[in-house]
């Protein structure tokens, strides 16, 4: 589940950046993707383990991404939250 979420988030970030919905530079897009890949490596090595306080695996990944790359991680989170709001 974790790996699928990371891969989905990477594809989502790239797609949104490509069509201009995720307002990032090419450098920022790379930073987001590399940050998500780092989250996955940390999870595989056991360095990153979601806590009981995390709402779900997606939220845990988003929080860790923001810890790793700073406020830029929040851009992706805000867009994902908007999509959820629209779908509900």
N, C-alpha and C positions, 0 to 999 in steps of 0.2 A: 504494500500500500504506500509506504513512504517513497520508494523509488518511483512509482507511477505518479505520485503527486509532484515530485521534483521535476520529472520529465514533462509533465503537463504544464507546470508553471514556466518552465523554460520555453516550451513551444508557444504558450500564451504570451509571454513577454516579447518574444521575437515577432510574433504575428501582430501584436498591438503596436510595436515600434515600427514595423514595416508599413503599416497603413496610417501611421501618424496619430493613433489614439493614445499611445503611451508617449508623452512628450519627453523623450530623452535623446541625447546625442548618441552617435555610434559608440563612443567610448563608454558612456553610461550603460548602454545596452550590454556591452561586453562585461562590465562590472557586475551587473545583475546576474547574468548567466554564470559567470565565474563564481559569484557568491552562492548561487543555488547549487552549483557543482561542489563547492566546499562544504555546504551543509550535508550533502549526500555522502561525501567522503568521511566527514565527522561521524555521521550516523553509522556507516559501515564499520568504522574503527571502534565504535563504542564511546567515542569522545562526546557525542551529542545524544542525549536521551531525553525525549519529551517528558515533561513532569505531569503529575496529576492536575496541576493548575491549568495546563493547556487545554483549551476547549476541544481541539481535535488535532490530527496530525498536520493539517494544512496551517492552522494557526501557529503551531509549534515551529513549523518550517519558516513561516513569515517572520516570526519574532526572532529566530536565530539569524535569518538573512539580514534583518535590520541591525542586529548586534554586530554582524560581520562587516556590513558595507555602509552603515549609517542611514541617514534620512532617505537616501535613494531607495532603499528597500521598502520604504513606506509608499512610494509612488505606485508600485505594483500592487501593494495591499489595498490602497484606496480604490484602484480600478477594479480589482476583484470584488471588493465590497459593493461597489456600484452595480456590478453585474448581478450579484446576489439580490440586491434590493430590487432591481428591475424584474428579475425572474419571480420574485415572491409576490 
